[in-house]
Amino acid sequence: MDSALSSIFRAMKPATDYIKSLWGEEYFPPEPTSRENEMSVAQSAVLNAYRVMLTGDAGREALQEVIYAPFAGLALLGIRCF
């Protein structure tokens, strides 16, 4: 199963590289984002033996809550950022 997933991700790499080249650089403005973005759900998942954090379109306030989650008793150990 792991090798099948790995081969799928490898096959997708040229497409994702192409899309990234079209988007250019990502810009995260310093201004506050909408209330809808601040209510985005952040999820933790284990994918192919790596724990990842999926933040959707969370704004600065929501991301700060995720950062401070361990201090509120929520364990986010093993998160791998790409």
Residue frames as qw, qx, qy, qz and C-alpha x, y, z in Angstrom:
[[0.000, 0.885, 0.465, 0.000, 0.00, 0.00, 0.00],
 [0.303, -0.795, 0.098, 0.516, 2.79, 2.45, 0.92],
 [0.384, -0.178, 0.588, 0.690, 4.60, 1.82, -2.37],
 [0.219, 0.608, 0.678, 0.350, 1.36, 2.36, -4.31],
 [0.115, -0.942, -0.260, 0.181, 0.79, 5.71, -2.57],
 [0.407, -0.602, 0.316, 0.610, 4.41, 6.69, -3.10],
 [0.379, 0.131, 0.664, 0.631, 4.20, 5.94, -6.82],
 [0.101, 0.812, 0.551, 0.163, 0.99, 7.98, -7.09],
 [0.243, -0.902, -0.041, 0.356, 2.63, 10.97, -5.36],
 [0.439, -0.350, 0.499, 0.660, 5.71, 10.65, -7.60],
 [0.319, 0.427, 0.690, 0.490, 3.49, 10.59, -10.70],
 [0.024, -0.906, -0.422, -0.010, 1.69, 13.73, -9.50],
 [0.480, -0.562, 0.035, 0.673, 4.91, 15.71, -8.90],
 [0.303, 0.116, 0.434, 0.840, 5.28, 17.08, -12.47],
 [0.112, -0.700, -0.561, -0.428, 1.67, 18.33, -12.38],
 [0.438, -0.816, -0.289, 0.242, 2.07, 19.96, -8.96],
 [0.489, -0.323, 0.177, 0.791, 5.37, 21.56, -10.03],
 [0.173, 0.384, 0.519, 0.744, 3.63, 22.98, -13.11],
 [0.264, -0.811, -0.484, -0.196, 0.75, 24.39, -11.06],
 [0.524, -0.665, -0.125, 0.517, 3.17, 25.96, -8.57],
 [0.410, -0.054, 0.314, 0.854, 5.03, 27.64, -11.44],
 [0.006, -0.594, -0.529, -0.606, 1.75, 29.19, -12.66],
 [0.419, -0.811, -0.405, 0.047, 0.79, 30.47, -9.20],
 [0.251, 0.710, -0.280, 0.596, 4.08, 32.19, -8.54],
 [0.261, 0.119, -0.696, 0.658, 5.08, 33.03, -5.00],
 [0.381, -0.656, -0.650, -0.047, 2.56, 32.83, -2.21],
 [0.067, 0.394, -0.208, 0.893, 1.82, 36.07, -0.38],
 [0.416, -0.560, -0.694, 0.179, 0.34, 36.18, 3.11],
 [0.049, 0.680, 0.039, 0.731, -0.73, 39.81, 3.70],
 [0.216, 0.032, -0.649, 0.728, -0.34, 41.34, 7.15],
 [0.443, -0.192, 0.002, -0.876, -3.95, 42.59, 7.16],
 [0.492, 0.011, 0.759, -0.427, -6.59, 40.56, 9.03],
 [0.129, -0.071, -0.855, -0.497, -8.49, 37.99, 7.00],
 [0.544, -0.320, -0.299, -0.716, -12.24, 37.45, 6.91],
 [0.584, -0.319, 0.533, -0.523, -14.13, 35.96, 9.87],
 [0.951, 0.181, -0.044, -0.246, -14.91, 32.95, 7.66],
 [0.641, 0.490, -0.534, 0.253, -11.20, 32.25, 7.24],
 [0.111, -0.492, 0.644, -0.575, -10.63, 32.63, 10.96],
 [0.774, -0.131, 0.382, -0.487, -13.24, 29.91, 11.54],
 [0.691, 0.397, -0.576, -0.184, -11.41, 27.41, 9.30],
 [0.917, -0.355, 0.155, -0.091, -10.84, 23.97, 10.73],
 [0.170, 0.669, -0.724, 0.016, -7.26, 22.83, 11.24],
 [0.975, -0.095, 0.011, -0.200, -6.84, 19.06, 11.08],
 [0.211, -0.601, 0.769, 0.057, -4.06, 16.72, 11.99],
 [0.941, 0.229, -0.021, -0.250, -3.62, 13.57, 9.92],
 [0.518, -0.439, 0.685, 0.263, -1.17, 10.72, 9.44],
 [0.751, 0.616, -0.047, -0.234, -0.33, 10.25, 5.75],
 [0.807, 0.439, -0.330, 0.215, 2.22, 7.69, 4.61],
 [0.761, -0.281, -0.364, 0.458, 3.70, 7.50, 8.14],
 [0.258, 0.163, -0.141, 0.942, 4.03, 11.30, 8.45],
 [0.076, -0.721, -0.593, 0.351, 1.86, 13.43, 10.71],
 [0.215, 0.294, 0.281, 0.888, 0.78, 16.57, 8.85],
 [0.074, 0.537, 0.480, -0.690, -1.26, 19.62, 9.73],
 [0.174, 0.475, 0.625, 0.594, -3.95, 20.67, 7.25],
 [0.094, -0.398, -0.356, 0.840, -4.90, 24.30, 7.84],
 [0.306, 0.728, 0.602, 0.120, -7.12, 25.04, 4.83],
 [0.265, 0.636, 0.119, 0.715, -7.42, 28.80, 4.35],
 [0.521, -0.695, -0.384, 0.314, -7.04, 29.66, 8.03],
 [0.152, 0.902, -0.055, 0.399, -6.11, 33.27, 8.74],
 [0.282, 0.516, -0.559, 0.585, -3.46, 34.62, 11.07],
 [0.514, -0.421, 0.398, -0.633, -5.61, 34.42, 14.21],
 [0.967, -0.034, -0.012, -0.253, -6.59, 30.81, 13.53],
 [0.770, 0.375, -0.421, 0.300, -2.98, 29.83, 12.81],
 [0.009, -0.546, 0.546, -0.635, -1.85, 31.47, 16.04],
 [0.777, -0.299, 0.259, -0.489, -4.40, 29.33, 17.91],
 [0.963, 0.172, -0.206, 0.021, -2.92, 26.24, 16.26],
 [0.449, 0.541, -0.508, 0.498, 0.59, 27.34, 17.28],
 [0.215, -0.436, 0.548, -0.680, -0.46, 27.79, 20.91],
 [0.838, -0.179, -0.312, -0.410, -2.59, 24.62, 21.02],
 [0.697, 0.042, -0.640, 0.320, 0.09, 22.61, 22.89],
 [0.087, 0.192, -0.494, 0.844, 0.03, 25.20, 25.69],
 [0.603, -0.164, 0.057, -0.779, -3.73, 24.66, 25.97],
 [0.612, -0.174, 0.726, -0.262, -3.23, 20.93, 26.53],
 [0.852, 0.468, 0.108, -0.211, -3.62, 19.84, 22.89],
 [0.576, -0.416, 0.580, 0.399, -0.69, 17.69, 21.76],
 [0.663, 0.719, -0.053, -0.203, 0.47, 18.31, 18.19],
 [0.456, -0.579, 0.624, 0.261, 3.69, 16.32, 18.42],
 [0.569, 0.012, 0.744, 0.350, 5.26, 14.95, 15.29],
 [0.477, 0.814, 0.241, -0.228, 3.81, 17.50, 12.86],
 [0.580, -0.094, 0.438, 0.681, 5.92, 17.65, 9.71],
 [0.278, 0.819, 0.095, -0.492, 5.83, 20.92, 7.76],
 [0.709, 0.287, 0.455, 0.456, 6.52, 20.83, 4.02]]
